[in-house]
């Protein structure tokens, strides 16, 4: 899971940089899409490690199963914000189009 997180994060950064420098909405949107995956993988990785570390902790009287549910909820909130950001960017470009630089 850690490898998947780091690969996703690296490609996300590359897409966001190239999308921004070339003014490409498609690359920028896909970069934010990859960001949602990176956040989801990061949250899942944290939840997995946290649940494993505290599996026998008596303060979790019903176990660490809720950690996964909370991680899923946090991922959905992050995805919502990423979606709103993409909609905002697309609306800005709709009303103020910019030329796309294909040679960058």
Protein Blocks (a to p, Z undefined) as FASTA:
>chain_A
ZZmmmmmmmmmmmmmmmmmmnopaklmmmmmmmmmmmmmmmmmmmmmmmmmmmmmgmklm
nojklmmmmmmmmmmmmmmmmmmmmmmmmmmmmmmccdddfkZZ
